[in-house]
Amino acid sequence: MASVSCLRAAPCLVAISFPTAPYHIAKTSLLQRNGAVSSASGVVKRYYASRSDEWGGENGKNGRNDKVDWRHSDLLVSLLAAQPHTLSAEVGLVAHQMANSHETSLDSLRPDLIYERWFYPDLLATIRQLKRTILIGSPGIGKSHFQFYYLMRLLKATHKTNPPTDPLPADISGSCEPLTDPLPADIFGSCTPARYVFRWEGGIFSVYDLVKLLEYRHFGYCSPVDARIYITDAMATYKAANCLYFFEPGTTLHAIDHIGLELPILATVSPDIVRYKEFNKNGGAKVYLPTYRLDELQALGAYLLSNGAVKADSELGKAYSSTEIAARFHEFGGIFRHVLPCDMDALICRTSQTKAIRHAINSNTYKPEDIEDGEISHYLSKYAVKEVGESIKHKQPIFNFKAVVYDYVSAHVKEELIAHETQNIVDMLMRNDETGVNQDRSPKRFERLVCSSSA
């Protein structure tokens, strides 16, 4: 049965453990009761029927040696089997543990966990009201990770609103309750979950049938153009309201190809305008993901220590103390992968940040709002999502996810860059006293000096 793990009393975290021993039995039962064991899903068959010559049929290869693999989805079963348990009373962060350690695009000592932060239900409601969404934020804070949370919410709603004829296995039957609130209404005004989810990540294309718990994955490179063509084929048979498309460029600079696609689309990207410029021009609305807060990171660090993910007496364990986490938060800001590293080698990010600071100082052109410029390092800037109130339940901010200000990513970066700017102004004012050059600009420079000193 699912296990419950607890953090310190505050802030609030929730961990979800999957049944491990009976997992394969439970998975088989789920697939059998859906009639999915003996044949591939109808959507996948019809979806590629018109392209059978290219794909070589089920389990075949085409002329480019692209392998096509039909399979029952361990990922979907794992997500469906998640059972939430509250770890803390204030923040409202949920950790969903997957039995087979599926990669969920967040660098962590526990890659089998999906973290749900206190504002995710509100963020999901915002996204579902948009047809084309760009979820944007600093690298390493869980943007693509959010796709798996969304997928889990869809699965929970699917198997809650469409109960099977046969009873679910005992290990899973209790897990079909909604994670938090019912699924929010989408752009079509429906709270019914989409059945088919298409996903492209860094050249890998997948299709998920959330009812029959099937996954089609194309092994071999698939371009965004190819993905768009395949989805267009599917849309000839299935309604847009019954489908979703998740796009994640990963480490590539690929932009989504959305031409002619009428289904809802969620693209999760880091702030490099190359990845989303055209999508934004054609109706893609920007929605921003907040960086982590210090109390969240300290609570997660305590959890990882308490459950043995990191040994307290190891070098890395010492780095997971509350004091050390606070020091890295001061240094890097709320970037999960930097503040909660997987190993000590990951802290090479200090070198990268130092180089970014030196480059900004030497070029003397840095402004926080340049974050969308591919040449500006994410080690320096972040989106500060606008706060519009405070949650009564969690005592945490309520966000307007569509509004941001640009800010330094951390206190350390701000200190370094402002100190340099202050010194430059002082040097210029002293030269002016000696030579009288640019005397008409001195008042403005003095005003900047006062402002930077009080910042």
Secondary structure in CASP SS format (residue, H / E / C, confidence):
PFRMAT SS
TARGET T0000
AUTHOR 0000-0000-0000
METHOD secondary structure of the structure
MODEL  1
M C 1.00
A C 1.00
S C 1.00
V C 1.00
S C 1.00
C C 1.00
L C 1.00
R C 1.00
A C 1.00
A C 1.00
P C 1.00
C C 1.00
L E 1.00
V E 1.00
A E 1.00
I E 1.00
S C 1.00
F C 1.00
P C 1.00
T C 1.00
A C 1.00
P C 1.00
Y H 1.00
H H 1.00
I H 1.00
A H 1.00
K H 1.00
T H 1.00
S H 1.00
L H 1.00
L H 1.00
Q H 1.00
R H 1.00
N C 1.00
G C 1.00
A C 1.00
V C 1.00
S C 1.00
S C 1.00
A C 1.00
S C 1.00
G H 1.00
V H 1.00
V H 1.00
K H 1.00
R H 1.00
Y H 1.00
Y H 1.00
A H 1.00
S C 1.00
R C 1.00
S H 1.00
D H 1.00
E H 1.00
W H 1.00
G C 1.00
G C 1.00
E C 1.00
N C 1.00
G C 1.00
K E 1.00
N C 1.00
G C 1.00
R C 1.00
N C 1.00
D C 1.00
K E 1.00
V E 1.00
D E 1.00
W E 1.00
R E 1.00
H E 1.00
S C 1.00
D H 1.00
L H 1.00
L H 1.00
V H 1.00
S H 1.00
L H 1.00
L H 1.00
A C 1.00
A C 1.00
Q C 1.00
P C 1.00
H C 1.00
T E 1.00
L C 1.00
S C 1.00
A C 1.00
E C 1.00
V C 1.00
G C 1.00
L E 1.00
V E 1.00
A E 1.00
H E 1.00
Q E 1.00
M C 1.00
A C 1.00
N C 1.00
S C 1.00
H C 1.00
E C 1.00
T C 1.00
S C 1.00
L C 1.00
D C 1.00
S C 1.00
L C 1.00
R C 1.00
P C 1.00
D C 1.00
L E 1.00
I E 1.00
Y E 1.00
E E 1.00
R C 1.00
W C 1.00
F C 1.00
Y H 1.00
P H 1.00
D H 1.00
L H 1.00
L H 1.00
A H 1.00
T H 1.00
I H 1.00
R H 1.00
Q C 1.00
L C 1.00
K C 1.00
R E 1.00
T E 1.00
I E 1.00
L E 1.00
I E 1.00
G C 1.00
S C 1.00
P C 1.00
G C 1.00
I C 1.00
G C 1.00
K H 1.00
S H 1.00
H H 1.00
F H 1.00
Q H 1.00
F H 1.00
Y H 1.00
Y H 1.00
L H 1.00
M H 1.00
R H 1.00
L H 1.00
L H 1.00
K H 1.00
A H 1.00
T H 1.00
H H 1.00
K H 1.00
T H 1.00
N C 1.00
P C 1.00
P C 1.00
T C 1.00
D C 1.00
P C 1.00
L C 1.00
P C 1.00
A H 1.00
D H 1.00
I H 1.00
S H 1.00
G H 1.00
S H 1.00
C H 1.00
E C 1.00
P C 1.00
L C 1.00
T C 1.00
D C 1.00
P C 1.00
L C 1.00
P C 1.00
A C 1.00
D C 1.00
I C 1.00
F C 1.00
G C 1.00
S C 1.00
C C 1.00
T C 1.00
P C 1.00
A C 1.00
R C 1.00
Y E 1.00
V E 1.00
F E 1.00
R E 1.00
W E 1.00
E E 1.00
G C 1.00
G C 1.00
I E 1.00
F E 1.00
S E 1.00
V E 1.00
Y E 1.00
D E 1.00
L C 1.00
V C 1.00
K C 1.00
L C 1.00
L E 1.00
E E 1.00
Y E 1.00
R E 1.00
H E 1.00
F E 1.00
G C 1.00
Y C 1.00
C C 1.00
S C 1.00
P H 1.00
V H 1.00
D H 1.00
A H 1.00
R H 1.00
I H 1.00
Y H 1.00
I H 1.00
T H 1.00
D H 1.00
A H 1.00
M H 1.00
A C 1.00
T C 1.00
Y C 1.00
K C 1.00
A H 1.00
A H 1.00
N H 1.00
C E 1.00
L E 1.00
Y E 1.00
F E 1.00
F E 1.00
E E 1.00
P C 1.00
G C 1.00
T C 1.00
T C 1.00
L C 1.00
H C 1.00
A C 1.00
I C 1.00
D C 1.00
H C 1.00
I C 1.00
G C 1.00
L C 1.00
E C 1.00
L C 1.00
P C 1.00
I E 1.00
L E 1.00
A E 1.00
T E 1.00
V E 1.00
S C 1.00
P C 1.00
D C 1.00
I H 1.00
V H 1.00
R H 1.00
Y C 1.00
K H 1.00
E H 1.00
F H 1.00
N H 1.00
K H 1.00
N C 1.00
G C 1.00
G C 1.00
A E 1.00
K E 1.00
V E 1.00
Y E 1.00
L C 1.00
P C 1.00
T C 1.00
Y C 1.00
R C 1.00
L H 1.00
D H 1.00
E H 1.00
L H 1.00
Q H 1.00
A H 1.00
L H 1.00
G H 1.00
A H 1.00
Y H 1.00
L H 1.00
L H 1.00
S H 1.00
N C 1.00
G C 1.00
A C 1.00
V C 1.00
K C 1.00
A C 1.00
D C 1.00
S C 1.00
E H 1.00
L H 1.00
G H 1.00
K H 1.00
A H 1.00
Y C 1.00
S C 1.00
S H 1.00
T H 1.00
E H 1.00
I H 1.00
A H 1.00
A H 1.00
R H 1.00
F H 1.00
H H 1.00
E H 1.00
F H 1.00
G C 1.00
G C 1.00
I C 1.00
F H 1.00
R H 1.00
H H 1.00
V H 1.00
L C 1.00
P C 1.00
C C 1.00
D C 1.00
M H 1.00
D H 1.00
A H 1.00
L H 1.00
I H 1.00
C H 1.00
R H 1.00
T H 1.00
S H 1.00
Q H 1.00
T H 1.00
K H 1.00
A H 1.00
I H 1.00
R H 1.00
H H 1.00
A H 1.00
I H 1.00
N H 1.00
S H 1.00
N C 1.00
T C 1.00
Y C 1.00
K C 1.00
P H 1.00
E H 1.00
D H 1.00
I H 1.00
E H 1.00
D C 1.00
G C 1.00
E C 1.00
I C 1.00
S C 1.00
H C 1.00
Y C 1.00
L C 1.00
S E 1.00
K E 1.00
Y E 1.00
A E 1.00
V E 1.00
K E 1.00
E E 1.00
V E 1.00
G E 1.00
E E 1.00
S C 1.00
I C 1.00
K C 1.00
H C 1.00
K C 1.00
Q C 1.00
P E 1.00
I E 1.00
F E 1.00
N E 1.00
F E 1.00
K E 1.00
A E 1.00
V E 1.00
V E 1.00
Y E 1.00
D E 1.00
Y E 1.00
V C 1.00
S C 1.00
A H 1.00
H H 1.00
V H 1.00
K H 1.00
E H 1.00
E H 1.00
L H 1.00
I H 1.00
A H 1.00
H H 1.00
E H 1.00
T H 1.00
Q H 1.00
N H 1.00
I H 1.00
V H 1.00
D H 1.00
M H 1.00
L H 1.00
M H 1.00
R H 1.00
N H 1.00
D H 1.00
E H 1.00
T H 1.00
G C 1.00
V C 1.00
N C 1.00
Q H 1.00
D H 1.00
R H 1.00
S H 1.00
P H 1.00
K H 1.00
R H 1.00
F H 1.00
E H 1.00
R H 1.00
L H 1.00
V H 1.00
C H 1.00
S H 1.00
S H 1.00
S H 1.00
A C 1.00
END
